[in-house]
Amino acid sequence: MKKIPLTARQRPTGLHQPGKKSAQVKRRSPKRQTLPRLVNQSIAEKVVTGKEAAALLRKSYDLLTREEHHQIADGIEEARRRMADEHLH
């Protein structure tokens, strides 16, 4: 497999500083610390299928009170009205 050099030029300060601190703690160069951080990030962001999302919603449904269900429904309706108004103007 061909190796591709990893560079991180012109990255925002918000991304640079945490990577630099993490590299210092682990006694690595910022460049050597970037790849493990990217791998950990990609593992943490698991893709959820529609079936899994539906199961999570069913479980969370039982955790809410009747009043909370009404508040959520009211919020959804309000958002729909606002979006419809924005599209009309």
MDTraj code that builds the backbone (N, CA, C; nanometers):
import mdtraj as md
import numpy as np

residues = "MET LYS LYS ILE PRO LEU THR ALA ARG GLN ARG PRO THR GLY LEU HIS GLN PRO GLY LYS LYS SER ALA GLN VAL LYS ARG ARG SER PRO LYS ARG GLN THR LEU PRO ARG LEU VAL ASN GLN SER ILE ALA GLU LYS VAL VAL THR GLY LYS GLU ALA ALA ALA LEU LEU ARG LYS SER TYR ASP LEU LEU THR ARG GLU GLU HIS HIS GLN ILE ALA ASP GLY ILE GLU GLU ALA ARG ARG ARG MET ALA ASP GLU HIS LEU HIS".split()
xyz = np.array([
    [0.0836, -0.1172, 0.0000],
    [0.0000, 0.0000, 0.0000],
    [0.0884, 0.1239, 0.0000],
    [0.0513, 0.2207, -0.0819],
    [0.1282, 0.3434, -0.0943],
    [0.1031, 0.4333, 0.0263],
    [0.2103, 0.4888, 0.0832],
    [0.1960, 0.5809, 0.1952],
    [0.1742, 0.7215, 0.1423],
    [0.0803, 0.7899, 0.2014],
    [0.0510, 0.9277, 0.1633],
    [0.0902, 1.0169, 0.2801],
    [0.1725, 1.1191, 0.2552],
    [0.2128, 1.2061, 0.3646],
    [0.0935, 1.2816, 0.4221],
    [0.0906, 1.2949, 0.5517],
    [-0.0175, 1.3648, 0.6207],
    [0.0316, 1.5030, 0.6595],
    [-0.0360, 1.6045, 0.6105],
    [-0.0013, 1.7410, 0.6479],
    [-0.1258, 1.8094, 0.7011],
    [-0.1051, 1.9049, 0.7872],
    [-0.2178, 1.9781, 0.8471],
    [-0.1876, 2.1270, 0.8425],
    [-0.1751, 2.1794, 0.7239],
    [-0.1455, 2.3217, 0.7067],
    [-0.2732, 2.4032, 0.7136],
    [-0.2582, 2.5253, 0.7564],
    [-0.3664, 2.6234, 0.7606],
    [-0.4899, 2.5732, 0.8353],
    [-0.4686, 2.4997, 0.9416],
    [-0.5833, 2.4554, 1.0205],
    [-0.6202, 2.5654, 1.1199],
    [-0.7458, 2.5741, 1.1563],
    [-0.7896, 2.6768, 1.2508],
    [-0.7229, 2.6597, 1.3868],
    [-0.7059, 2.7705, 1.4584],
    [-0.6422, 2.7671, 1.5893],
    [-0.7156, 2.6731, 1.6844],
    [-0.8464, 2.6695, 1.6744],
    [-0.9248, 2.5816, 1.7609],
    [-0.8912, 2.4347, 1.7436],
    [-0.8416, 2.3976, 1.6274],
    [-0.7993, 2.2599, 1.6043],
    [-0.6519, 2.2403, 1.6362],
    [-0.5742, 2.3449, 1.6172],
    [-0.4300, 2.3346, 1.6362],
    [-0.3917, 2.3196, 1.7840],
    [-0.4470, 2.4020, 1.8693],
    [-0.4067, 2.4028, 2.0104],
    [-0.4343, 2.2713, 2.0831],
    [-0.5549, 2.2133, 2.0733],
    [-0.5775, 2.0843, 2.1412],
    [-0.4841, 1.9747, 2.0902],
    [-0.4583, 1.9736, 1.9595],
    [-0.3678, 1.8736, 1.9029],
    [-0.2268, 1.8915, 1.9532],
    [-0.1846, 2.0153, 1.9652],
    [-0.0501, 2.0456, 2.0136],
    [-0.0353, 2.0028, 2.1593],
    [-0.1360, 2.0317, 2.2411],
    [-0.1312, 1.9928, 2.3832],
    [-0.1321, 1.8416, 2.3985],
    [-0.2161, 1.7755, 2.3207],
    [-0.2233, 1.6303, 2.3261],
    [-0.0898, 1.5684, 2.2854],
    [-0.0273, 1.6249, 2.1851],
    [0.1032, 1.5747, 2.1400],
    [0.2089, 1.5924, 2.2482],
    [0.2063, 1.7056, 2.3177],
    [0.3032, 1.7300, 2.4246],
    [0.2865, 1.6293, 2.5375],
    [0.1625, 1.6030, 2.5746],
    [0.1349, 1.5079, 2.6825],
    [0.1850, 1.3687, 2.6456],
    [0.1643, 1.3298, 2.5204],
    [0.2032, 1.1954, 2.4767],
    [0.3453, 1.1897, 2.4219],
    [0.4150, 1.3027, 2.4325],
    [0.5548, 1.3132, 2.3878],
    [0.5710, 1.2729, 2.2412],
    [0.4837, 1.3276, 2.1594],
    [0.4890, 1.3062, 2.0158],
    [0.4918, 1.4419, 1.9477],
    [0.5298, 1.4412, 1.8215],
    [0.5187, 1.5646, 1.7441],
    [0.3712, 1.5843, 1.7101],
    [0.3300, 1.7092, 1.6886],
    [0.1895, 1.7308, 1.6508],
    [0.1499, 1.6509, 1.5270],
    [0.2426, 1.6353, 1.4338],
    [0.2137, 1.5602, 1.3126],
    [0.1886, 1.4123, 1.3443],
    [0.2687, 1.3552, 1.4332],
    [0.2507, 1.2137, 1.4687],
    [0.1268, 1.1910, 1.5539],
    [0.0793, 1.2930, 1.6208],
    [-0.0398, 1.2798, 1.7050],
    [-0.1685, 1.2971, 1.6248],
    [-0.1615, 1.3591, 1.5089],
    [-0.2808, 1.3884, 1.4300],
    [-0.3532, 1.2627, 1.3839],
    [-0.2803, 1.1663, 1.3317],
    [-0.3450, 1.0456, 1.2793],
    [-0.4209, 0.9675, 1.3868],
    [-0.3608, 0.9398, 1.5054],
    [-0.4396, 0.8701, 1.6082],
    [-0.5649, 0.9472, 1.6496],
    [-0.5577, 1.0799, 1.6517],
    [-0.6754, 1.1594, 1.6877],
    [-0.7832, 1.1470, 1.5808],
    [-0.7431, 1.1469, 1.4543],
    [-0.8409, 1.1309, 1.3467],
    [-0.9065, 0.9933, 1.3510],
    [-0.8275, 0.8915, 1.3802],
    [-0.8808, 0.7550, 1.3893],
    [-0.9805, 0.7465, 1.5047],
    [-0.9441, 0.8008, 1.6209],
    [-1.0344, 0.7979, 1.7368],
    [-1.1633, 0.8735, 1.7073],
    [-1.1530, 0.9854, 1.6381],
    [-1.2707, 1.0648, 1.6032],
    [-1.3633, 0.9863, 1.5112],
    [-1.3067, 0.9188, 1.4127],
    [-1.3903, 0.8452, 1.3187],
    [-1.4585, 0.7264, 1.3844],
    [-1.3931, 0.6649, 1.4814],
    [-1.4534, 0.5530, 1.5538],
    [-1.5668, 0.6021, 1.6421],
    [-1.5472, 0.7203, 1.7036],
    [-1.6480, 0.7744, 1.7947],
    [-1.7758, 0.8142, 1.7209],
    [-1.7649, 0.8527, 1.5941],
    [-1.8806, 0.8966, 1.5173],
    [-1.9423, 0.7792, 1.4409],
    [-2.0091, 0.6923, 1.5126],
    [-2.0698, 0.5740, 1.4531],
    [-2.1926, 0.6141, 1.3713],
    [-2.2044, 0.5573, 1.2551],
    [-2.3200, 0.5820, 1.1698],
    [-2.4369, 0.4998, 1.2233],
    [-2.5513, 0.5624, 1.2363],
    [-2.6710, 0.4960, 1.2869],
    [-2.7657, 0.4732, 1.1702],
    [-2.8114, 0.3506, 1.1563],
    [-2.9072, 0.3196, 1.0499],
    [-3.0454, 0.3711, 1.0891],
    [-3.1347, 0.3765, 0.9924],
    [-3.2712, 0.4197, 1.0205],
    [-3.3401, 0.3292, 1.1209],
    [-3.3139, 0.1995, 1.1100],
    [-3.3738, 0.1023, 1.2023],
    [-3.3238, 0.1265, 1.3452],
    [-3.1926, 0.1531, 1.3591],
    [-3.1364, 0.1803, 1.4919],
    [-3.1902, 0.3111, 1.5484],
    [-3.2044, 0.4124, 1.4626],
    [-3.2585, 0.5406, 1.5074],
    [-3.4019, 0.5250, 1.5558],
    [-3.4806, 0.4462, 1.4832],
    [-3.6200, 0.4226, 1.5242],
    [-3.6258, 0.3536, 1.6593],
    [-3.5368, 0.2556, 1.6816],
    [-3.5333, 0.1855, 1.8102],
    [-3.4959, 0.2807, 1.9229],
    [-3.3992, 0.3701, 1.8971],
    [-3.3601, 0.4686, 1.9987],
    [-3.4748, 0.5641, 2.0300],
    [-3.5475, 0.6047, 1.9272],
    [-3.6614, 0.6945, 1.9489],
    [-3.7712, 0.6265, 2.0294],
    [-3.7968, 0.4983, 2.0009],
    [-3.8988, 0.4256, 2.0779],
    [-3.8598, 0.4176, 2.2255],
    [-3.7322, 0.3914, 2.2511],
    [-3.6859, 0.3837, 2.3908],
    [-3.6980, 0.5196, 2.4596],
    [-3.6594, 0.6254, 2.3895],
    [-3.6645, 0.7582, 2.4507],
    [-3.8080, 0.8052, 2.4700],
    [-3.8982, 0.7594, 2.3865],
    [-4.0392, 0.7965, 2.3974],
    [-4.0937, 0.7604, 2.5353],
    [-4.0579, 0.6446, 2.5842],
    [-4.1075, 0.5984, 2.7137],
    [-4.0491, 0.6767, 2.8310],
    [-3.9387, 0.7465, 2.8084],
    [-3.8747, 0.8214, 2.9165],
    [-3.9357, 0.9593, 2.9372],
    [-4.0155, 1.0054, 2.8411],
    [-4.0739, 1.1391, 2.8491],
    [-4.2124, 1.1356, 2.9124],
    [-4.2446, 1.2445, 2.9815],
    [-4.3792, 1.2566, 3.0392],
    [-4.4755, 1.3029, 2.9290],
    [-4.6033, 1.2927, 2.9589],
    [-4.7055, 1.3374, 2.8631],
    [-4.6883, 1.4863, 2.8318],
    [-4.6580, 1.5646, 2.9337],
    [-4.6390, 1.7088, 2.9145],
    [-4.5188, 1.7356, 2.8227],
    [-4.4123, 1.6601, 2.8413],
    [-4.2934, 1.6773, 2.7562],
    [-4.3248, 1.6407, 2.6108],
    [-4.4069, 1.5381, 2.5907],
    [-4.4489, 1.5018, 2.4549],
    [-4.5235, 1.6178, 2.3902],
    [-4.6125, 1.6817, 2.4662],
    [-4.6880, 1.7952, 2.4135],
    [-4.5960, 1.9129, 2.3825],
    [-4.4979, 1.9376, 2.4677],
    [-4.4046, 2.0474, 2.4445],
    [-4.3230, 2.0238, 2.3162],
    [-4.2806, 1.9014, 2.2978],
    [-4.2043, 1.8677, 2.1767],
    [-4.2923, 1.8844, 2.0531],
    [-4.4148, 1.8346, 2.0601],
    [-4.5063, 1.8457, 1.9466],
    [-4.5337, 1.9923, 1.9137],
    [-4.5544, 2.0745, 2.0171],
    [-4.5776, 2.2175, 1.9958],
    [-4.4556, 2.2827, 1.9313],
    [-4.3365, 2.2449, 1.9748],
    [-4.2138, 2.2991, 1.9177],
    [-4.1978, 2.2614, 1.7710],
    [-4.2330, 2.1376, 1.7382],
    [-4.2247, 2.0921, 1.5991],
    [-4.3228, 2.1708, 1.5119],
    [-4.4440, 2.1882, 1.5608],
    [-4.5443, 2.2633, 1.4841],
    [-4.5012, 2.4082, 1.4639],
    [-4.4454, 2.4688, 1.5673],
    [-4.3978, 2.6073, 1.5574],
    [-4.2857, 2.6169, 1.4533],
    [-4.1947, 2.5218, 1.4545],
    [-4.0844, 2.5214, 1.3579],
    [-4.1378, 2.5043, 1.2156],
    [-4.2361, 2.4189, 1.1982],
    [-4.2968, 2.3996, 1.0652],
    [-4.3603, 2.5292, 1.0157],
    [-4.4316, 2.5985, 1.1060],
    [-4.4950, 2.7257, 1.0678],
    [-4.3909, 2.8279, 1.0258],
    [-4.2834, 2.8363, 1.1045],
    [-4.1776, 2.9332, 1.0712],
    [-4.1131, 2.9015, 0.9373],
    [-4.0866, 2.7731, 0.9137],
    [-4.0240, 2.7342, 0.7865],
    [-4.1182, 2.7647, 0.6696],
    [-4.2475, 2.7396, 0.6878],
    [-4.3435, 2.7687, 0.5813],
    [-4.3488, 2.9189, 0.5542],
    [-4.3449, 2.9987, 0.6595],
    [-4.3451, 3.1449, 0.6431],
    [-4.2194, 3.1927, 0.5721],
    [-4.1052, 3.1333, 0.6039],
    [-3.9794, 3.1734, 0.5403],
    [-3.9820, 3.1406, 0.3926],
    [-4.0409, 3.0301, 0.3538],
    [-4.0456, 2.9905, 0.2138],
    [-4.1430, 3.0781, 0.1344],
    [-4.2426, 3.1323, 0.2029],
    [-4.3391, 3.2173, 0.1344],
    [-4.2846, 3.3575, 0.1087],
    [-4.1881, 3.4005, 0.1884],
    [-4.1355, 3.5376, 0.1744],
    [-4.0111, 3.5426, 0.0944],
])
top = md.Topology()
chain = top.add_chain()
for i, resn in enumerate(residues, 1):
    res = top.add_residue(resn, chain, resSeq=i)
    for name in ("N", "CA", "C"):
        top.add_atom(name, md.element.get_by_symbol(name[0]), res)
traj = md.Trajectory(xyz[None], top)
